[in-house]
């Protein structure tokens, strides 16, 4: 009986409708990530663990798990996510709260955002954010945006409050920007958009002022050389990496900054490492690849609305915003245009929950392609 339910309600077995351009772009980013994580961690890994391949092995494992997750989700009907979206919302809040239970939550660098399962550690924010946004996409597909906006914003604010106690302001900003961008593109009135955006922006200011380390980051962002050995250290080392790389870079594996100068060079500052080793020209290539992904996802979203697949269109837009805004914030932090914030570069930074979630989003996009292809096929067969 359970098998029949899974087969009829969840899984779908049509042939894949593959956007080859999107596939190629993501393969390129993953390949760059694999190479750059290897370059960044060989010496660091040996110093910390006694094995040069500890980090690259873990990264490869997360990548394989991500591919498996993408393959599975590409076969899951979008109606499953739509019909059971309220359960995804419940799970989203449950995951966000469970990290505060003794023995389950794991504290790293003073922040409690990780769920310790023994064999693996998950950053629950990444998963809870995706699940919440699935519910929002489902709810907005059934309701007018102006009428539904307040309820959705209230839910987003509730999750953001929990994230405040997890000390994860970056995730709050990513969540809010993705939600507001989706609301705007779905036709939210400009008056309502700017009014609420202003209120939310003003509400974030006390979160920065009341936390000394956040305020220090903000000040150092404006002038990192004022405190070169303290709050401005990471940004200064990142900018030095760009300066050393020049147009064509020092050569793959030749970075000086990764040798215990630039913290998190394999994760939060991997774009700076790319700039140092492969140069400005290659960083522009990476940006172009992200731009191509942005265009392909948004083209898919528009196609979904044309085919009356509103939930699929909302979901595509939301995934596009998640990937794009995360990439923009990471790059802006690395080049000194945004205060220092721990946020990886999608599909490139060292693996973990974020890499898994990115592959999950990729699998959902493949599913959207499949259902658009099916819709068009049905229209042709029906004589449209």
C-alpha positions in Angstrom: 0.0 0.0 0.0 2.8 2.4 0.9 4.6 1.4 -2.4 1.5 2.3 -4.4 1.2 5.7 -2.6 4.8 6.6 -3.4 4.4 5.5 -7.0 1.1 7.3 -7.7 1.5 10.4 -5.5 5.2 11.1 -5.4 7.3 9.6 -8.1 7.1 10.2 -11.8 9.1 8.3 -14.5 8.9 10.4 -17.7 12.1 10.9 -19.6 14.1 13.8 -18.5 13.7 17.2 -20.2 17.2 18.5 -19.8 18.3 22.1 -20.3 21.7 21.4 -21.5 22.9 25.0 -21.0 21.9 24.9 -17.4 23.4 21.5 -16.9 26.7 22.6 -18.4 26.9 25.8 -16.4 26.4 23.9 -13.1 28.9 21.2 -14.1 31.4 24.0 -14.8 30.9 25.6 -11.4 31.1 22.2 -9.6 34.4 21.4 -11.5 35.8 24.8 -10.5 34.8 24.1 -6.9 36.4 20.7 -6.9 39.7 22.1 -8.2 39.7 25.2 -6.0 38.7 23.4 -2.8 41.6 21.0 -3.5 44.0 23.9 -4.0 42.8 25.7 -0.9 42.9 22.8 1.6 45.9 20.5 0.8 48.3 22.3 3.2 45.6 23.4 5.6 44.1 19.9 5.8 47.5 18.3 6.5 48.2 20.8 9.3 44.8 20.3 10.9 44.1 16.6 10.4 47.4 15.0 9.3 45.9 14.1 5.9 46.1 16.4 2.8 42.9 14.9 1.4 40.5 15.2 4.4 38.6 18.2 3.1 38.5 17.3 -0.5 37.3 13.8 0.4 34.4 15.2 2.4 33.7 17.7 -0.4 33.5 14.9 -2.9 31.2 12.9 -0.6 28.8 15.9 -0.2 28.9 16.3 -4.0 27.9 12.7 -4.6 25.2 12.9 -2.0 24.0 16.1 -3.7 23.8 14.3 -7.1 21.8 11.5 -5.5 19.4 14.0 -4.0 19.1 15.9 -7.3 18.4 12.6 -9.1 15.7 11.6 -6.6 14.0 15.1 -6.6 13.9 15.2 -10.3 11.6 12.3 -10.2 9.3 13.7 -7.5 6.1 15.3 -8.8 5.8 19.0 -8.0 2.2 18.3 -6.9 3.7 16.5 -3.9 5.5 19.7 -2.7 2.4 21.7 -3.5 -0.1 19.4 -1.8 2.0 18.9 1.3 3.6 22.3 1.6 2.1 22.9 5.0 4.1 20.0 6.3 7.3 21.4 4.8 6.4 24.6 6.8 6.1 22.7 10.0 9.3 20.8 9.4 11.0 24.1 8.7 10.2 25.5 12.1 10.9 22.2 13.8 14.4 22.0 12.3 15.1 25.6 13.3 14.1 24.9 16.9 15.6 21.4 17.4 19.2 22.8 17.4 18.5 24.3 20.8 17.9 20.9 22.4 20.9 19.7 24.4 22.9 17.0 22.7 21.4 17.7 19.2 22.5 21.3 18.6 26.2 21.9 17.9 27.8 25.3 18.6 30.5 26.5 16.2 32.2 29.9 16.7 29.6 30.9 19.2 26.6 30.2 16.9 24.2 27.3 17.3 23.0 26.5 13.8 24.1 22.9 13.3 22.4 19.7 14.0 24.7 17.0 15.2 23.6 13.6 13.9 26.9 11.8 14.8 27.8 10.7 11.3 27.0 14.1 9.7 26.5 17.7 10.8 23.8 19.7 9.1 23.3 23.4 9.1 19.6 23.5 9.6 19.1 27.0 8.4 19.8 26.0 4.8 17.1 23.3 4.9 14.5 25.2 6.9 14.9 28.2 4.6 14.3 26.0 1.5 11.2 24.3 3.1 9.7 27.7 4.2 10.1 29.1 0.7 8.4 26.0 -0.8 5.4 26.7 1.4 5.5 30.4 0.3 5.6 29.4 -3.4 2.7 27.1 -2.9 0.6 29.6 -1.0 1.2 32.4 -3.5 0.3 30.1 -6.4 -3.2 29.8 -4.9 -3.7 33.4 -3.7 -3.4 36.9 -4.9 0.0 38.4 -3.9 -1.4 41.6 -2.4 -3.8 39.7 -0.2 -1.4 36.9 0.7 1.7 39.0 1.3 1.1 39.9 4.9 0.6 36.3 6.0 3.7 35.2 4.2 5.8 38.1 5.6 4.6 37.2 9.1 5.8 33.6 8.7 9.1 34.8 7.3 9.5 37.1 10.3 8.8 34.3 12.7 11.5 32.2 11.2 13.8 35.2 11.2 13.3 35.6 14.9 14.5 32.1 15.5 17.5 32.7 13.3 18.4 35.7 15.4 19.0 33.4 18.3 21.1 31.2 16.0 23.2 34.3 15.3 22.7 34.0 11.6 22.0 37.5 10.2 23.2 36.5 6.8 20.5 33.8 6.4 17.9 36.3 7.5 19.0 38.8 4.8 19.1 36.1 2.1 15.6 34.9 3.2 14.1 38.3 3.2 15.6 39.5 -0.1 14.5 36.3 -1.9 11.0 36.7 -0.5 10.7 40.4 -1.4 12.1 39.8 -4.8 9.5 37.0 -5.5 6.7 39.2 -4.2 7.8 42.1 -6.5 8.0 39.9 -9.6 4.6 38.4 -8.9 3.1 41.9 -8.9 3.1 43.2 -5.4 2.1 46.9 -5.4 5.2 49.2 -5.3 3.8 51.2 -2.5 3.4 48.1 -0.3 6.7 46.7 -1.4 8.8 49.8 -0.5 6.8 50.4 2.7 7.4 47.0 4.1 11.0 46.9 2.8 11.8 50.1 4.6 10.2 48.7 7.9 12.2 45.5 7.6 15.4 47.3 6.8 15.0 49.6 9.9 14.3 46.5 12.0 17.6 45.0 11.0 19.6 48.0 12.2 19.3 47.3 15.9 20.4 43.7 15.3 23.7 45.2 14.0 24.1 47.9 16.6 23.3 45.7 19.6 25.9 43.0 18.7 29.4 44.3 19.0 30.9 41.8 16.6 28.4 42.8 13.9 29.0 46.5 14.5 32.8 45.9 14.3 32.3 44.1 10.9 30.3 47.1 9.6 33.0 49.6 10.7 35.8 47.4 9.3 33.9 47.0 6.0 34.1 50.8 5.6 37.9 50.9 6.5 39.5 47.5 6.9 43.0 48.9 7.3 41.9 50.7 10.5 42.1 47.4 12.4 44.2 45.2 10.2 44.8 42.5 12.8 41.3 42.5 14.2 37.9 43.1 12.6 39.4 44.2 9.2 41.8 41.2 8.9 39.6 38.9 6.7 38.6 41.7 4.2 42.2 43.1 4.0 43.6 39.6 3.2 40.9 39.1 0.6 41.7 42.4 -1.1 45.4 41.5 -1.0 44.5 38.2 -2.8 42.8 40.2 -5.6 45.8 42.5 -5.8 48.3 39.7 -6.1 46.3 37.8 -8.7 46.1 40.7 -11.2 44.6 39.9 -14.6 45.9 36.3 -15.1 46.7 35.1 -11.5 49.7 33.5 -9.9 48.9 30.1 -11.3 46.8 27.2 -10.0 48.0 26.1 -6.5 50.3 29.1 -6.2 48.3 31.2 -3.8 50.1 32.8 -0.9 47.0 33.9 1.0 45.7 30.4 1.5 48.8 29.5 3.6 47.1 30.5 6.9 46.7 34.2 5.9 43.1 34.2 4.5 40.7 32.4 6.8 38.0 30.2 5.2 39.7 30.5 1.8 38.0 27.2 0.8 34.5 28.5 1.8 33.6 32.1 2.6 36.5 33.6 0.6 36.9 31.1 -2.2 36.2 33.8 -4.8 39.3 35.7 -3.5 41.3 32.6 -3.9 40.1 32.1 -7.5 41.2 35.7 -8.1 44.6 35.2 -6.7 45.4 31.9 -8.5 43.5 32.4 -11.8 43.2 36.1 -12.0 40.6 38.8 -12.8 39.8 37.2 -16.2 38.7 33.9 -14.7 36.6 35.6 -12.0 34.7 37.4 -14.7 34.2 34.0 -16.4 32.7 32.7 -13.1 30.4 35.7 -12.9 29.3 35.1 -16.5 28.5 31.4 -15.7 26.3 32.5 -12.8 24.6 35.0 -15.1 23.8 32.3 -17.6 22.3 30.2 -14.8 20.2 33.2 -13.7 18.9 33.6 -17.3 18.1 29.9 -17.8 16.2 29.7 -14.5 14.2 32.8 -15.1 13.4 31.6 -18.7 12.1 28.4 -17.1 10.0 30.3 -14.7 8.4 32.4 -17.4 7.7 29.3 -19.5 6.0 27.7 -16.4 3.6 30.6 -16.1 2.8 30.5 -19.8 1.9 26.8 -19.3 -0.2 27.7 -16.3 2.2 25.9 -13.9 2.1 28.7 -11.3 3.7 26.8 -8.5 6.5 25.6 -10.8 7.0 29.2 -11.9 7.1 30.5 -8.3 9.5 27.8 -7.3 11.8 28.5 -10.2 11.9 32.2 -9.5 12.6 31.5 -5.8 15.5 29.1 -6.5 16.9 31.6 -9.0 16.8 34.3 -6.4 18.4 32.0 -3.8 21.3 31.1 -6.0 21.8 34.6 -7.5 21.6 36.6 -4.2 23.9 34.2 -2.4 26.5 34.5 -5.2 26.1 38.3 -5.3 26.6 38.6 -1.5 29.6 36.2 -1.5 31.3 38.1 -4.3 30.5 41.5 -2.8 31.9 40.5 0.6 35.1 39.2 -1.1 35.7 42.5 -3.0 34.8 44.7 -0.1 31.4 46.0 -1.2 29.4 44.3 1.6 30.2 43.7 5.3 32.0 40.4 6.0 29.5 37.6 6.3 30.0 33.8 6.3 28.3 32.8 3.0 29.6 30.3 0.5 29.7 30.6 -3.3 27.0 28.2 -4.7 28.3 25.0 -6.2 31.9 26.1 -5.7 32.6 26.6 -1.9 33.5 23.7 0.3 30.7 21.1 0.6 28.3 20.7 3.4 24.6 21.5 3.8 24.7 24.4 1.4 26.1 22.2 -1.4 23.4 19.6 -0.7 20.6 22.2 -0.8 22.0 23.7 -4.0 21.8 20.2 -5.6 18.3 19.7 -4.2 17.3 23.0 -5.9 18.9 21.7 -9.1 16.9 18.5 -8.9 13.7 20.5 -8.5 14.6 22.6 -11.5 15.0 19.5 -13.6 11.5 18.4 -12.4 10.1 21.8 -13.5 11.6 21.2 -16.9 10.0 17.7 -17.1 6.5 19.0 -16.1 6.7 21.8 -18.6 7.6 19.3 -21.3 4.7 17.1 -20.3 2.3 20.1 -20.3 3.4 21.1 -23.9 3.1 17.5 -25.0 -0.4 17.3 -23.7 -1.3 20.5 -25.4 0.0 19.3 -28.7 -1.9 16.0 -28.3 -5.1 18.0 -27.5 -4.8 20.0 -30.7 -3.6 23.3 -29.1 
